[in-house]
Amino acid sequence: MSALQFDVPLSINEALGDVRSDASETNWCVVCWDTPDSLKLVDQGSGGLVAMKAVLPASDVAYGLLREKFTWESVGDVSAETVKFIFVYWFPDSGVPLMR
């Protein structure tokens, strides 16, 4: 039995690193299948959830990573902020190939 292998391009690893880095303005990236055994980077950017939603494909599954900063607590001039990472699994209502 052979092991399942698929190709993850360097651009995807770099995009994920940018999303995870506090030094980068990039706060989201979207990845989808290119061929049955390889992935491709759809897009990345700094517009948050609104920009990320704009690039989600209408007829295929996609995966995304989003970095959001939230204010946990704010008292006077002092506020506690936290960063959360959100994994997105996009499955549109229709048009998805059967094998996906």
Contact map, one row per residue, 1 for C-alpha under 8 A:
1110000000000000000000000000000000000000000000000000000000000000000000000000000000000000000000000000
1111000000000000000000000000000000000000000000000000000000000000000000000000000000000000000000000000
1111100000000000000000000000000000000000000000000000000000000000000000000000000000000000000000000000
0111110000000000000000000000000000000000000000000000000000000000000000000000000000000000000000000000
0011111000000000000000000000000000001000000000000000000000000000000000000000000000000000000000000000
0001111100000000000000000000000000001110000000000000000000000000000000000000000000000000000000000000
0000111110000000000000000000000000001110000000000000000000000000000000000000000000000000000000000000
0000011111011000000000000000000000000111000000000000000000000000000000000000000000000000000000000000
0000001111111000000000000000000000000011000000000000000000000000000000000000000000000000000000000000
0000000111111100000000000000000000000000000000000000000000000000000000000000000000000000000000000000
0000000011111110000000000000000000000000100000000000000000000000000000000000000000000000000000000000
0000000111111111000000000000001000000001100000000000000000000000000000000000000000000000000000000000
0000000111111111100000000000000000000000000000000000000000000000000000000000000000000000000000000000
0000000001111111110000000000000000000000000000000000000000000000000000000000000000000000000000000000
0000000000111111111000000000100000000000000100000000000000000000000000000000000000000000000000000000
0000000000011111111100000000100000000000000000000000000000000000100000000000000000000000000000000000
0000000000001111111110000000000000000000000000000000000000000000000000000000000000000000000000000000
0000000000000111111110011110000000000000000000000000000000000000000000000000000000000000000000000000
0000000000000011111111011111100000000000000000000000000000000000111000000000000000000000000000000000
0000000000000001111111000010000000000000000000000000000000000000001000000000000000000000000000000000
0000000000000000111111110000000000000000000000000000000000000000000000000000000000000000000000000000
0000000000000000001111111000000000000000000000000000000000000000000000000000000000000000000000000000
0000000000000000000011111000000000000000000000000000000000000000000000000000000000000000000000000000
0000000000000000011011111110000000000000000000000000000000000000000000000000000000000000000000000000
0000000000000000011001111110000000000000000011000000000000000000000000000000000000000000000000000000
0000000000000000011000011111100000000000000111000000000000000000000000000000000000000000000000000000
0000000000000000011100011111100000000000000111110000000000000000011100000000000000000000000000000000
0000000000000000001000000111110000000000000111111001000000000001111000000000000000000000000000000000
0000000000000011001000000111111000000000111110000001000000000001110000000000000000000000000000000000
0000000000000000000000000001111100000000111100000001001100000111100000000000000000000000000000000000
0000000000010000000000000000111110000011111000000000000000000111000000000000000000000000000000000000
0000000000000000000000000000011111000011110000000000000000011110000000000000000000000000000000000000
0000000000000000000000000000001111111111000000000000000000001100000000000000000000000000000000000000
0000000000000000000000000000000111111111000000000000000000000000000000000000000000000000000000000000
0000000000000000000000000000000011111110000000000000000000000000000000000000000000000000000000000000
0000000000000000000000000000000011111100000000000000000000000000000000000000000000000000000000000000
0000111000000000000000000000000011111110000000000000000000000000000000000000000000000000000000000000
0000011100000000000000000000000011111111000000000000000000000000000000000000000000000000000000000000
0000011110000000000000000000001111101111100000000000000000000000000000000000000000000000000000000000
0000000110010000000000000000001111000111110000000000000000000000000000000000000000000000000000000000
0000000000110000000000000000111100000011111100000000000000000000000000000000000000000000000000000000
0000000000000000000000000000111100000001111100000000001000000000000000000000000000000000000000000000
0000000000000000000000000000111000000000111110000000001000000000000000000000000000000000000000000000
0000000000000010000000000111110000000000111111000001000000000000000000000000000000000000000000000000
0000000000000000000000001111100000000000001111110011000000000000000000000000000000000000000000000000
0000000000000000000000001111000000000000000111110010000000000000000000000000000000000000000000000000
0000000000000000000000000011000000000000000011111111000000000000000000000000000000000000000000000000
0000000000000000000000000011000000000000000011111111000000000000011100000000000000000000000000000000
0000000000000000000000000001000000000000000000111111100000000000010000000000000000000000000000000000
0000000000000000000000000000000000000000000000111111110000000000000000000000000000000000000000000000
0000000000000000000000000000000000000000000011111111111000000000000000000000000000000000000000000000
0000000000000000000000000001110000000000000110111111111100000000000000000000000000000000000000000000
0000000000000000000000000000000000000000000000001111111100000000000000000000000000000000000000000000
0000000000000000000000000000000000000000000000000111111100000000000000000000000000000000000000000000
0000000000000000000000000000010000000000011000000011111110000000000000000000000000000000000000000000
0000000000000000000000000000010000000000000000000001111111000100000000000000000000000000010000000000
0000000000000000000000000000000000000000000000000000001111111100000000000000000000000000000100000000
0000000000000000000000000000000000000000000000000000000111110000000000000000000000000000000100100000
0000000000000000000000000000000000000000000000000000000011111000000000000000000000000000000101111000
0000000000000000000000000000000100000000000000000000000011111100000000000000000000000000001100111001
0000000000000000000000000000000110000000000000000000000010111110000000000000000000000000111100010001
0000000000000000000000000000011110000000000000000000000110011111000000000000000000000000111000000000
0000000000000000000000000000011100000000000000000000000000001111100000000000000000000011110000000000
0000000000000000000000000001111000000000000000000000000000000111110000000000000000000011110000000000
0000000000000001001000000001110000000000000000000000000000000011111000000000000000001111000000000000
0000000000000000001000000011100000000000000000011000000000000001111100000000000000001111000000000000
0000000000000000001100000011000000000000000000010000000000000000111110000000000000111100000000000000
0000000000000000000000000010000000000000000000010000000000000000011111000000000000111100000000000000
0000000000000000000000000000000000000000000000000000000000000000001111100000000011110000000000000000
0000000000000000000000000000000000000000000000000000000000000000000111110000000011110000000000000000
0000000000000000000000000000000000000000000000000000000000000000000011111100001111000000000000000000
0000000000000000000000000000000000000000000000000000000000000000000001111100001111000000000000000000
0000000000000000000000000000000000000000000000000000000000000000000000111110001110000000000000000000
0000000000000000000000000000000000000000000000000000000000000000000000111111111100000000000000000000
0000000000000000000000000000000000000000000000000000000000000000000000001111111000000000000000000000
0000000000000000000000000000000000000000000000000000000000000000000000000111111000000000000000000000
0000000000000000000000000000000000000000000000000000000000000000000000000111111000000000000000000000
0000000000000000000000000000000000000000000000000000000000000000000000000111111100000000000000000000
0000000000000000000000000000000000000000000000000000000000000000000000111111111110000000000000000000
0000000000000000000000000000000000000000000000000000000000000000000000111100011111000000000000000000
0000000000000000000000000000000000000000000000000000000000000000000011111000001111100000000000000000
0000000000000000000000000000000000000000000000000000000000000000000011110000000111110000000000000000
0000000000000000000000000000000000000000000000000000000000000000001111000000000011111000000000000000
0000000000000000000000000000000000000000000000000000000000000000001111000000000001111100000000000000
0000000000000000000000000000000000000000000000000000000000000000111100000000000000111110000000000000
0000000000000000000000000000000000000000000000000000000000000000111100000000000000011111000000000000
0000000000000000000000000000000000000000000000000000000000000011110000000000000000001111100000000000
0000000000000000000000000000000000000000000000000000000000000011110000000000000000000111110000000000
0000000000000000000000000000000000000000000000000000000000001111000000000000000000000011111000000000
0000000000000000000000000000000000000000000000000000000100001111000000000000000000000001111100000000
0000000000000000000000000000000000000000000000000000000000011100000000000000000000000000111110010000
0000000000000000000000000000000000000000000000000000000011111000000000000000000000000000011111110000
0000000000000000000000000000000000000000000000000000000000000000000000000000000000000000001111110000
0000000000000000000000000000000000000000000000000000000000100000000000000000000000000000000111110000
0000000000000000000000000000000000000000000000000000000001110000000000000000000000000000000111111000
0000000000000000000000000000000000000000000000000000000000111000000000000000000000000000001111111101
0000000000000000000000000000000000000000000000000000000000110000000000000000000000000000000000111111
0000000000000000000000000000000000000000000000000000000000000000000000000000000000000000000000011111
0000000000000000000000000000000000000000000000000000000000000000000000000000000000000000000000001111
0000000000000000000000000000000000000000000000000000000000011000000000000000000000000000000000011111
